[in-house]
């Protein structure tokens, strides 16, 4: 079932099946990370501008931050020629059905041809991990995994962003395959080209958002299903990817360093911000959330 208006929502969050917090985190090494093409506005002006030693250090610090939180870390080696492969949230959407233990993964069909070959690496990974692998898309449909499709924390519900990388029609086969309701959110501003740049789900009742990236109906649906929406400052969201933050445990929020207002707002709401510098990755249009993939 797909939902596109708040009036159509015919369930309460509490009615949905519980979803266990994923305990595994996949990271892909930045060995071949670079900016050599422009597929989002943040990459403009950054061709050839990556400090590779710095990128490696920043990536290691992100990895250490997850290790500190006692998550089970897996590392995939980045492949030569795949400059954006380090952003491992985008190639797949993993799923678990807690009722049966069945694990599925939906493969992305990347919008940019430069990124298409990344998907096969993740398909092989999940096949080896015992997941049922689904390739659902042909022309013209594109889908960018957990860049645009986000699990609600603790509930079997998906939030689906569309407009730039993923088209709305891509969600119908996901809803059917995984038997899960999906709330669709239209993205309007090219700086916020993936849902994970403007919505970060912190726990079952709380999300961090940048409201300017959504239309009124989207904001109504977010308000209907979260008790608290923490609003990120525009400059921090746009320039520092404040909302590309990640809360893996309902408490700690890994977030780009320097997002002063957002960090304070998170603290005031009872969360524990963990500032990290991902400045080399911001040049490619990504930060913490898209540098990892959570799975079961
Ligand atoms: N250069 C990559 C792209 O434009 C960055 C992806 C960042 N991922 C994200 N989920 N925001 O595809």
py3Dmol code that shows the C-alpha trace and the ligand (Angstrom):
import py3Dmol

protein = """\
ATOM      1  CA  UNK A   1       0.000   0.000   0.000  1.00  0.00           C
ATOM      2  CA  UNK A   2       1.333   3.429  -0.965  1.00  0.00           C
ATOM      3  CA  UNK A   3       0.287   6.600   0.864  1.00  0.00           C
ATOM      4  CA  UNK A   4       0.531  10.050  -0.707  1.00  0.00           C
ATOM      5  CA  UNK A   5      -1.725  12.135   1.554  1.00  0.00           C
ATOM      6  CA  UNK A   6      -2.136  12.490   5.308  1.00  0.00           C
ATOM      7  CA  UNK A   7      -5.906  12.070   4.944  1.00  0.00           C
ATOM      8  CA  UNK A   8      -5.390   8.615   3.433  1.00  0.00           C
ATOM      9  CA  UNK A   9      -3.305   7.294   6.361  1.00  0.00           C
ATOM     10  CA  UNK A  10      -5.541   4.542   7.760  1.00  0.00           C
ATOM     11  CA  UNK A  11      -3.233   3.211  10.489  1.00  0.00           C
ATOM     12  CA  UNK A  12      -1.515   4.368  13.646  1.00  0.00           C
ATOM     13  CA  UNK A  13       2.213   3.861  14.020  1.00  0.00           C
ATOM     14  CA  UNK A  14       1.574   1.598  17.012  1.00  0.00           C
ATOM     15  CA  UNK A  15      -0.577  -0.763  14.884  1.00  0.00           C
ATOM     16  CA  UNK A  16       2.331  -1.687  12.610  1.00  0.00           C
ATOM     17  CA  UNK A  17       4.491  -4.768  13.236  1.00  0.00           C
ATOM     18  CA  UNK A  18       7.620  -4.092  15.287  1.00  0.00           C
ATOM     19  CA  UNK A  19      10.928  -3.948  13.431  1.00  0.00           C
ATOM     20  CA  UNK A  20      14.117  -4.868  15.315  1.00  0.00           C
ATOM     21  CA  UNK A  21      16.945  -2.350  15.281  1.00  0.00           C
ATOM     22  CA  UNK A  22      19.550  -3.600  12.752  1.00  0.00           C
ATOM     23  CA  UNK A  23      22.807  -4.575  14.499  1.00  0.00           C
ATOM     24  CA  UNK A  24      25.073  -4.802  11.464  1.00  0.00           C
ATOM     25  CA  UNK A  25      26.680  -1.921   9.652  1.00  0.00           C
ATOM     26  CA  UNK A  26      28.372  -2.173   6.280  1.00  0.00           C
ATOM     27  CA  UNK A  27      31.023   0.347   5.247  1.00  0.00           C
ATOM     28  CA  UNK A  28      32.850   0.515   1.909  1.00  0.00           C
ATOM     29  CA  UNK A  29      36.478   1.675   1.843  1.00  0.00           C
ATOM     30  CA  UNK A  30      37.241   4.994   0.129  1.00  0.00           C
ATOM     31  CA  UNK A  31      40.182   3.455  -1.793  1.00  0.00           C
ATOM     32  CA  UNK A  32      38.773   4.669  -5.117  1.00  0.00           C
ATOM     33  CA  UNK A  33      36.648   7.564  -3.868  1.00  0.00           C
ATOM     34  CA  UNK A  34      36.950  10.680  -6.030  1.00  0.00           C
ATOM     35  CA  UNK A  35      34.992  13.479  -7.682  1.00  0.00           C
ATOM     36  CA  UNK A  36      35.463  13.305 -11.464  1.00  0.00           C
ATOM     37  CA  UNK A  37      31.866  13.883 -12.635  1.00  0.00           C
ATOM     38  CA  UNK A  38      28.956  15.993 -11.425  1.00  0.00           C
ATOM     39  CA  UNK A  39      25.635  14.277 -10.706  1.00  0.00           C
ATOM     40  CA  UNK A  40      24.375  16.506  -7.885  1.00  0.00           C
ATOM     41  CA  UNK A  41      24.772  20.245  -7.166  1.00  0.00           C
ATOM     42  CA  UNK A  42      27.204  19.669  -4.283  1.00  0.00           C
ATOM     43  CA  UNK A  43      29.801  18.140  -6.628  1.00  0.00           C
ATOM     44  CA  UNK A  44      30.039  21.279  -8.739  1.00  0.00           C
ATOM     45  CA  UNK A  45      33.453  22.924  -8.449  1.00  0.00           C
ATOM     46  CA  UNK A  46      34.959  19.853  -6.758  1.00  0.00           C
ATOM     47  CA  UNK A  47      36.294  17.852  -9.694  1.00  0.00           C
ATOM     48  CA  UNK A  48      39.818  16.757  -8.791  1.00  0.00           C
ATOM     49  CA  UNK A  49      39.495  18.444  -5.403  1.00  0.00           C
ATOM     50  CA  UNK A  50      39.537  15.420  -3.042  1.00  0.00           C
ATOM     51  CA  UNK A  51      42.332  15.136  -0.484  1.00  0.00           C
ATOM     52  CA  UNK A  52      42.601  11.347  -0.451  1.00  0.00           C
ATOM     53  CA  UNK A  53      44.646  11.037   2.738  1.00  0.00           C
ATOM     54  CA  UNK A  54      42.155  13.253   4.528  1.00  0.00           C
ATOM     55  CA  UNK A  55      39.202  11.270   3.137  1.00  0.00           C
ATOM     56  CA  UNK A  56      40.754   8.055   4.436  1.00  0.00           C
ATOM     57  CA  UNK A  57      41.223   9.565   7.915  1.00  0.00           C
ATOM     58  CA  UNK A  58      37.650  10.836   8.005  1.00  0.00           C
ATOM     59  CA  UNK A  59      36.308   7.456   6.890  1.00  0.00           C
ATOM     60  CA  UNK A  60      38.355   5.670   9.596  1.00  0.00           C
ATOM     61  CA  UNK A  61      36.890   8.040  12.199  1.00  0.00           C
ATOM     62  CA  UNK A  62      33.357   7.217  11.022  1.00  0.00           C
ATOM     63  CA  UNK A  63      34.198   3.504  11.293  1.00  0.00           C
ATOM     64  CA  UNK A  64      35.631   4.002  14.802  1.00  0.00           C
ATOM     65  CA  UNK A  65      32.485   5.847  15.876  1.00  0.00           C
ATOM     66  CA  UNK A  66      30.367   2.819  14.903  1.00  0.00           C
ATOM     67  CA  UNK A  67      32.811   0.472  16.630  1.00  0.00           C
ATOM     68  CA  UNK A  68      32.409   2.508  19.841  1.00  0.00           C
ATOM     69  CA  UNK A  69      28.669   1.895  19.692  1.00  0.00           C
ATOM     70  CA  UNK A  70      29.205  -1.870  19.642  1.00  0.00           C
ATOM     71  CA  UNK A  71      27.749  -2.415  16.210  1.00  0.00           C
ATOM     72  CA  UNK A  72      28.836  -5.365  14.158  1.00  0.00           C
ATOM     73  CA  UNK A  73      30.958  -3.784  11.391  1.00  0.00           C
ATOM     74  CA  UNK A  74      31.570  -5.307   7.963  1.00  0.00           C
ATOM     75  CA  UNK A  75      33.862  -3.657   5.432  1.00  0.00           C
ATOM     76  CA  UNK A  76      33.641  -4.003   1.656  1.00  0.00           C
ATOM     77  CA  UNK A  77      36.571  -2.935  -0.511  1.00  0.00           C
ATOM     78  CA  UNK A  78      35.746  -0.110  -2.906  1.00  0.00           C
ATOM     79  CA  UNK A  79      36.244  -1.089  -6.558  1.00  0.00           C
ATOM     80  CA  UNK A  80      38.467   0.666  -9.043  1.00  0.00           C
ATOM     81  CA  UNK A  81      36.637   3.119 -11.284  1.00  0.00           C
ATOM     82  CA  UNK A  82      33.577   3.327  -8.992  1.00  0.00           C
ATOM     83  CA  UNK A  83      34.180   6.708  -7.419  1.00  0.00           C
ATOM     84  CA  UNK A  84      30.924   6.928  -5.429  1.00  0.00           C
ATOM     85  CA  UNK A  85      30.867   3.317  -4.216  1.00  0.00           C
ATOM     86  CA  UNK A  86      31.869   4.493  -0.712  1.00  0.00           C
ATOM     87  CA  UNK A  87      28.278   5.777  -0.381  1.00  0.00           C
ATOM     88  CA  UNK A  88      26.982   2.301   0.389  1.00  0.00           C
ATOM     89  CA  UNK A  89      23.484   3.381   1.458  1.00  0.00           C
ATOM     90  CA  UNK A  90      22.428   3.853  -2.148  1.00  0.00           C
ATOM     91  CA  UNK A  91      22.764   0.510  -3.959  1.00  0.00           C
ATOM     92  CA  UNK A  92      20.288  -1.587  -1.952  1.00  0.00           C
ATOM     93  CA  UNK A  93      17.404  -1.665   0.500  1.00  0.00           C
ATOM     94  CA  UNK A  94      17.736  -4.565   2.985  1.00  0.00           C
ATOM     95  CA  UNK A  95      14.640  -5.834   4.786  1.00  0.00           C
ATOM     96  CA  UNK A  96      13.716  -8.353   7.478  1.00  0.00           C
ATOM     97  CA  UNK A  97      10.330  -9.801   8.295  1.00  0.00           C
ATOM     98  CA  UNK A  98      10.567 -10.429  12.056  1.00  0.00           C
ATOM     99  CA  UNK A  99       7.544 -12.735  11.928  1.00  0.00           C
ATOM    100  CA  UNK A 100       9.329 -15.255   9.684  1.00  0.00           C
ATOM    101  CA  UNK A 101      12.991 -14.208   9.870  1.00  0.00           C
ATOM    102  CA  UNK A 102      12.957 -13.872   6.063  1.00  0.00           C
ATOM    103  CA  UNK A 103      15.633 -11.456   4.802  1.00  0.00           C
ATOM    104  CA  UNK A 104      15.223  -9.702   1.463  1.00  0.00           C
ATOM    105  CA  UNK A 105      17.201  -7.078  -0.356  1.00  0.00           C
ATOM    106  CA  UNK A 106      15.910  -4.834  -3.137  1.00  0.00           C
ATOM    107  CA  UNK A 107      18.597  -3.828  -5.626  1.00  0.00           C
ATOM    108  CA  UNK A 108      18.782  -0.252  -6.796  1.00  0.00           C
ATOM    109  CA  UNK A 109      18.787   0.862 -10.390  1.00  0.00           C
ATOM    110  CA  UNK A 110      21.013   3.921 -10.221  1.00  0.00           C
ATOM    111  CA  UNK A 111      19.995   7.166 -11.888  1.00  0.00           C
ATOM    112  CA  UNK A 112      23.520   7.969 -13.117  1.00  0.00           C
ATOM    113  CA  UNK A 113      25.217   5.492 -15.485  1.00  0.00           C
ATOM    114  CA  UNK A 114      28.506   6.217 -13.687  1.00  0.00           C
ATOM    115  CA  UNK A 115      27.094   4.533 -10.572  1.00  0.00           C
ATOM    116  CA  UNK A 116      25.231   1.584 -12.164  1.00  0.00           C
ATOM    117  CA  UNK A 117      28.042  -0.994 -11.852  1.00  0.00           C
ATOM    118  CA  UNK A 118      28.219  -0.453  -8.067  1.00  0.00           C
ATOM    119  CA  UNK A 119      25.024  -2.450  -7.533  1.00  0.00           C
ATOM    120  CA  UNK A 120      26.450  -5.865  -8.550  1.00  0.00           C
ATOM    121  CA  UNK A 121      29.021  -5.702  -5.732  1.00  0.00           C
ATOM    122  CA  UNK A 122      26.283  -5.289  -3.125  1.00  0.00           C
ATOM    123  CA  UNK A 123      24.044  -7.920  -4.759  1.00  0.00           C
ATOM    124  CA  UNK A 124      26.867 -10.463  -4.385  1.00  0.00           C
ATOM    125  CA  UNK A 125      27.434  -9.397  -0.785  1.00  0.00           C
ATOM    126  CA  UNK A 126      23.810  -9.908   0.251  1.00  0.00           C
ATOM    127  CA  UNK A 127      23.459 -13.136  -1.682  1.00  0.00           C
ATOM    128  CA  UNK A 128      26.414 -14.514   0.295  1.00  0.00           C
ATOM    129  CA  UNK A 129      24.794 -13.226   3.511  1.00  0.00           C
ATOM    130  CA  UNK A 130      21.685 -15.336   2.886  1.00  0.00           C
ATOM    131  CA  UNK A 131      19.344 -12.620   1.644  1.00  0.00           C
ATOM    132  CA  UNK A 132      16.812 -13.174  -1.139  1.00  0.00           C
ATOM    133  CA  UNK A 133      17.897 -10.696  -3.806  1.00  0.00           C
ATOM    134  CA  UNK A 134      15.274  -8.837  -5.866  1.00  0.00           C
ATOM    135  CA  UNK A 135      16.056  -6.931  -9.089  1.00  0.00           C
ATOM    136  CA  UNK A 136      12.764  -5.155  -9.741  1.00  0.00           C
ATOM    137  CA  UNK A 137      13.533  -2.401 -12.211  1.00  0.00           C
ATOM    138  CA  UNK A 138      13.779  -1.898 -15.958  1.00  0.00           C
ATOM    139  CA  UNK A 139      13.708   1.292 -17.969  1.00  0.00           C
ATOM    140  CA  UNK A 140      12.561   3.916 -17.172  1.00  0.00           C
ATOM    141  CA  UNK A 141      12.321   3.256 -13.440  1.00  0.00           C
ATOM    142  CA  UNK A 142      15.155   4.133 -11.098  1.00  0.00           C
ATOM    143  CA  UNK A 143      15.497   3.507  -7.381  1.00  0.00           C
ATOM    144  CA  UNK A 144      18.406   4.470  -5.112  1.00  0.00           C
ATOM    145  CA  UNK A 145      18.048   2.179  -2.109  1.00  0.00           C
ATOM    146  CA  UNK A 146      18.479   3.678   1.338  1.00  0.00           C
ATOM    147  CA  UNK A 147      19.314   7.052  -0.177  1.00  0.00           C
ATOM    148  CA  UNK A 148      15.570   7.414  -0.759  1.00  0.00           C
ATOM    149  CA  UNK A 149      13.838   4.553   1.098  1.00  0.00           C
ATOM    150  CA  UNK A 150      14.116   4.755   4.886  1.00  0.00           C
ATOM    151  CA  UNK A 151      12.783   2.322   7.477  1.00  0.00           C
ATOM    152  CA  UNK A 152      10.766   3.862  10.270  1.00  0.00           C
ATOM    153  CA  UNK A 153      12.648   3.098  13.514  1.00  0.00           C
ATOM    154  CA  UNK A 154      11.073   0.175  15.337  1.00  0.00           C
ATOM    155  CA  UNK A 155       8.140  -0.281  12.930  1.00  0.00           C
ATOM    156  CA  UNK A 156       7.725  -2.049   9.629  1.00  0.00           C
ATOM    157  CA  UNK A 157       6.954   1.058   7.604  1.00  0.00           C
ATOM    158  CA  UNK A 158       8.941   2.651   4.794  1.00  0.00           C
ATOM    159  CA  UNK A 159       9.326   6.305   3.922  1.00  0.00           C
ATOM    160  CA  UNK A 160       9.949   6.729   0.196  1.00  0.00           C
ATOM    161  CA  UNK A 161      11.473   9.877  -1.272  1.00  0.00           C
ATOM    162  CA  UNK A 162      11.064  10.541  -4.995  1.00  0.00           C
ATOM    163  CA  UNK A 163      11.602  13.221  -7.603  1.00  0.00           C
ATOM    164  CA  UNK A 164      15.323  13.296  -8.331  1.00  0.00           C
ATOM    165  CA  UNK A 165      16.911   9.829  -8.141  1.00  0.00           C
ATOM    166  CA  UNK A 166      13.961   7.517  -7.492  1.00  0.00           C
ATOM    167  CA  UNK A 167      10.668   7.759  -9.338  1.00  0.00           C
ATOM    168  CA  UNK A 168       7.411   7.357  -7.418  1.00  0.00           C
ATOM    169  CA  UNK A 169       6.388   4.298  -9.465  1.00  0.00           C
ATOM    170  CA  UNK A 170       9.427   2.417  -8.146  1.00  0.00           C
ATOM    171  CA  UNK A 171       7.714   2.007  -4.768  1.00  0.00           C
ATOM    172  CA  UNK A 172       4.762  -0.089  -5.973  1.00  0.00           C
ATOM    173  CA  UNK A 173       6.819  -3.272  -6.560  1.00  0.00           C
ATOM    174  CA  UNK A 174       8.696  -2.748  -3.264  1.00  0.00           C
ATOM    175  CA  UNK A 175       5.456  -2.542  -1.315  1.00  0.00           C
ATOM    176  CA  UNK A 176       4.230  -5.733  -3.021  1.00  0.00           C
ATOM    177  CA  UNK A 177       7.493  -7.659  -2.678  1.00  0.00           C
ATOM    178  CA  UNK A 178       8.097  -6.813   0.979  1.00  0.00           C
ATOM    179  CA  UNK A 179       4.418  -6.504   1.928  1.00  0.00           C
ATOM    180  CA  UNK A 180       5.034  -3.172   3.641  1.00  0.00           C
ATOM    181  CA  UNK A 181       3.191   0.167   3.623  1.00  0.00           C
ATOM    182  CA  UNK A 182       5.163   3.049   2.093  1.00  0.00           C
ATOM    183  CA  UNK A 183       4.586   6.763   2.701  1.00  0.00           C
ATOM    184  CA  UNK A 184       5.758   8.722  -0.350  1.00  0.00           C
ATOM    185  CA  UNK A 185       7.480  12.078   0.073  1.00  0.00           C
ATOM    186  CA  UNK A 186       8.037  14.329  -2.925  1.00  0.00           C
ATOM    187  CA  UNK A 187      11.422  16.066  -2.970  1.00  0.00           C
ATOM    188  CA  UNK A 188      11.479  19.547  -4.415  1.00  0.00           C
ATOM    189  CA  UNK A 189      14.896  21.113  -3.958  1.00  0.00           C
ATOM    190  CA  UNK A 190      17.890  19.741  -5.943  1.00  0.00           C
ATOM    191  CA  UNK A 191      20.303  20.274  -3.016  1.00  0.00           C
ATOM    192  CA  UNK A 192      18.180  17.676  -1.185  1.00  0.00           C
ATOM    193  CA  UNK A 193      18.168  15.100  -3.965  1.00  0.00           C
ATOM    194  CA  UNK A 194      17.901  12.035  -1.695  1.00  0.00           C
ATOM    195  CA  UNK A 195      15.447  11.610   1.180  1.00  0.00           C
ATOM    196  CA  UNK A 196      18.375  10.956   3.534  1.00  0.00           C
ATOM    197  CA  UNK A 197      19.521  14.555   3.058  1.00  0.00           C
ATOM    198  CA  UNK A 198      16.316  15.979   4.586  1.00  0.00           C
ATOM    199  CA  UNK A 199      14.855  13.234   6.846  1.00  0.00           C
ATOM    200  CA  UNK A 200      16.770  11.414   9.563  1.00  0.00           C
ATOM    201  CA  UNK A 201      14.662   9.064  11.658  1.00  0.00           C
ATOM    202  CA  UNK A 202      16.047   9.110  15.197  1.00  0.00           C
ATOM    203  CA  UNK A 203      13.647   6.834  17.034  1.00  0.00           C
ATOM    204  CA  UNK A 204      10.095   5.608  16.696  1.00  0.00           C
ATOM    205  CA  UNK A 205       8.573   8.958  17.612  1.00  0.00           C
ATOM    206  CA  UNK A 206      11.262  11.471  16.596  1.00  0.00           C
ATOM    207  CA  UNK A 207      12.774  12.631  13.315  1.00  0.00           C
ATOM    208  CA  UNK A 208      15.204  15.342  12.306  1.00  0.00           C
ATOM    209  CA  UNK A 209      14.046  17.110   9.134  1.00  0.00           C
ATOM    210  CA  UNK A 210      14.825  20.019   6.869  1.00  0.00           C
ATOM    211  CA  UNK A 211      11.239  21.217   6.223  1.00  0.00           C
ATOM    212  CA  UNK A 212      12.105  23.281   3.123  1.00  0.00           C
ATOM    213  CA  UNK A 213      12.813  20.123   1.118  1.00  0.00           C
ATOM    214  CA  UNK A 214       9.207  18.846   1.381  1.00  0.00           C
ATOM    215  CA  UNK A 215       5.827  19.952   0.070  1.00  0.00           C
ATOM    216  CA  UNK A 216       2.916  20.674   2.452  1.00  0.00           C
ATOM    217  CA  UNK A 217       1.423  17.211   2.075  1.00  0.00           C
ATOM    218  CA  UNK A 218       4.782  15.634   2.896  1.00  0.00           C
ATOM    219  CA  UNK A 219       5.063  17.732   6.045  1.00  0.00           C
ATOM    220  CA  UNK A 220       1.516  16.743   7.035  1.00  0.00           C
ATOM    221  CA  UNK A 221       2.350  13.032   6.693  1.00  0.00           C
ATOM    222  CA  UNK A 222       5.555  13.453   8.721  1.00  0.00           C
ATOM    223  CA  UNK A 223       3.614  15.289  11.452  1.00  0.00           C
ATOM    224  CA  UNK A 224       0.986  12.557  11.480  1.00  0.00           C
ATOM    225  CA  UNK A 225       3.442   9.718  12.100  1.00  0.00           C
ATOM    226  CA  UNK A 226       6.084  11.329  14.329  1.00  0.00           C
ATOM    227  CA  UNK A 227       5.363  12.965  17.707  1.00  0.00           C
ATOM    228  CA  UNK A 228       8.403  15.247  17.449  1.00  0.00           C
ATOM    229  CA  UNK A 229      10.015  16.774  14.377  1.00  0.00           C
ATOM    230  CA  UNK A 230      13.323  18.503  15.102  1.00  0.00           C
ATOM    231  CA  UNK A 231      13.927  21.112  12.421  1.00  0.00           C
ATOM    232  CA  UNK A 232      17.424  21.652  11.100  1.00  0.00           C
ATOM    233  CA  UNK A 233      18.730  25.076  10.262  1.00  0.00           C
ATOM    234  CA  UNK A 234      18.738  25.776   6.495  1.00  0.00           C
ATOM    235  CA  UNK A 235      22.427  26.611   6.126  1.00  0.00           C
ATOM    236  CA  UNK A 236      23.507  23.573   8.150  1.00  0.00           C
ATOM    237  CA  UNK A 237      21.180  21.281   6.211  1.00  0.00           C
ATOM    238  CA  UNK A 238      22.183  22.655   2.804  1.00  0.00           C
ATOM    239  CA  UNK A 239      25.921  23.206   3.231  1.00  0.00           C
ATOM    240  CA  UNK A 240      26.863  20.739   5.975  1.00  0.00           C
ATOM    241  CA  UNK A 241      24.371  17.900   5.420  1.00  0.00           C
ATOM    242  CA  UNK A 242      23.115  18.245   9.007  1.00  0.00           C
ATOM    243  CA  UNK A 243      20.188  15.945   8.268  1.00  0.00           C
ATOM    244  CA  UNK A 244      22.371  13.245   6.708  1.00  0.00           C
ATOM    245  CA  UNK A 245      22.975  12.303  10.332  1.00  0.00           C
ATOM    246  CA  UNK A 246      22.525   8.768  11.619  1.00  0.00           C
ATOM    247  CA  UNK A 247      21.098   7.491  14.870  1.00  0.00           C
ATOM    248  CA  UNK A 248      21.792   3.741  14.995  1.00  0.00           C
ATOM    249  CA  UNK A 249      20.547   3.108  18.546  1.00  0.00           C
ATOM    250  CA  UNK A 250      17.881   5.668  19.398  1.00  0.00           C
ATOM    251  CA  UNK A 251      20.400   7.717  21.413  1.00  0.00           C
ATOM    252  CA  UNK A 252      23.650   8.606  19.636  1.00  0.00           C
ATOM    253  CA  UNK A 253      23.481  10.780  16.520  1.00  0.00           C
ATOM    254  CA  UNK A 254      26.510  10.721  14.223  1.00  0.00           C
ATOM    255  CA  UNK A 255      26.478  14.111  12.521  1.00  0.00           C
ATOM    256  CA  UNK A 256      28.752  16.419  10.537  1.00  0.00           C
ATOM    257  CA  UNK A 257      30.910  18.584  12.775  1.00  0.00           C
ATOM    258  CA  UNK A 258      30.031  22.284  12.854  1.00  0.00           C
ATOM    259  CA  UNK A 259      26.251  21.838  12.678  1.00  0.00           C
ATOM    260  CA  UNK A 260      26.020  23.979  15.820  1.00  0.00           C
ATOM    261  CA  UNK A 261      22.301  24.698  15.869  1.00  0.00           C
ATOM    262  CA  UNK A 262      21.271  21.191  14.902  1.00  0.00           C
ATOM    263  CA  UNK A 263      23.620  19.657  17.464  1.00  0.00           C
ATOM    264  CA  UNK A 264      22.144  21.871  20.164  1.00  0.00           C
ATOM    265  CA  UNK A 265      18.597  21.004  19.125  1.00  0.00           C
ATOM    266  CA  UNK A 266      19.454  17.283  19.256  1.00  0.00           C
ATOM    267  CA  UNK A 267      20.967  17.686  22.708  1.00  0.00           C
ATOM    268  CA  UNK A 268      17.906  19.583  23.934  1.00  0.00           C
ATOM    269  CA  UNK A 269      15.724  16.724  22.720  1.00  0.00           C
ATOM    270  CA  UNK A 270      17.752  14.256  24.830  1.00  0.00           C
ATOM    271  CA  UNK A 271      19.984  12.765  22.121  1.00  0.00           C
ATOM    272  CA  UNK A 272      23.767  12.432  22.290  1.00  0.00           C
ATOM    273  CA  UNK A 273      25.353  14.026  19.209  1.00  0.00           C
ATOM    274  CA  UNK A 274      28.633  12.506  17.981  1.00  0.00           C
ATOM    275  CA  UNK A 275      30.221  15.133  15.699  1.00  0.00           C
ATOM    276  CA  UNK A 276      32.407  13.782  12.891  1.00  0.00           C
ATOM    277  CA  UNK A 277      34.196  15.583  10.083  1.00  0.00           C
ATOM    278  CA  UNK A 278      33.120  14.246   6.668  1.00  0.00           C
ATOM    279  CA  UNK A 279      34.159  17.354   4.720  1.00  0.00           C
ATOM    280  CA  UNK A 280      35.871  15.427   1.898  1.00  0.00           C
ATOM    281  CA  UNK A 281      32.670  13.431   1.342  1.00  0.00           C
ATOM    282  CA  UNK A 282      30.485  16.552   1.443  1.00  0.00           C
ATOM    283  CA  UNK A 283      32.265  17.548  -1.785  1.00  0.00           C
ATOM    284  CA  UNK A 284      30.621  14.519  -3.424  1.00  0.00           C
ATOM    285  CA  UNK A 285      27.215  15.260  -1.889  1.00  0.00           C
ATOM    286  CA  UNK A 286      27.184  12.858   1.037  1.00  0.00           C
ATOM    287  CA  UNK A 287      27.872  12.580   4.768  1.00  0.00           C
ATOM    288  CA  UNK A 288      27.516   9.994   7.533  1.00  0.00           C
ATOM    289  CA  UNK A 289      24.132   8.494   6.700  1.00  0.00           C
ATOM    290  CA  UNK A 290      25.052   7.553   3.149  1.00  0.00           C
ATOM    291  CA  UNK A 291      28.521   6.271   4.103  1.00  0.00           C
ATOM    292  CA  UNK A 292      27.038   3.181   5.765  1.00  0.00           C
ATOM    293  CA  UNK A 293      24.294   0.628   5.340  1.00  0.00           C
ATOM    294  CA  UNK A 294      22.472  -0.929   8.277  1.00  0.00           C
ATOM    295  CA  UNK A 295      21.161  -4.474   7.921  1.00  0.00           C
ATOM    296  CA  UNK A 296      20.120  -7.517   9.924  1.00  0.00           C
TER     297      UNK A 296
END
"""
ligand_1 = """\
12
LIG
N 27.965 11.510 -5.417
C 26.958 10.641 -4.911
C 25.706 10.778 -5.741
O 25.392 11.867 -6.136
C 26.681 10.941 -3.470
C 25.657 10.060 -2.841
C 25.378 10.427 -1.440
N 24.340 9.643 -0.920
C 23.256 10.064 -0.279
N 22.422 9.164 0.082
N 22.981 11.300 -0.062
O 25.030 9.819 -6.035
"""
view = py3Dmol.view(width=600, height=400)
view.addModel(protein, "pdb")
view.setStyle({"model": 0}, {"cartoon": {"style": "trace"}})
view.addModel(ligand_1, "xyz")
view.setStyle({"model": 1}, {"stick": {}})
view.zoomTo()
view.show()
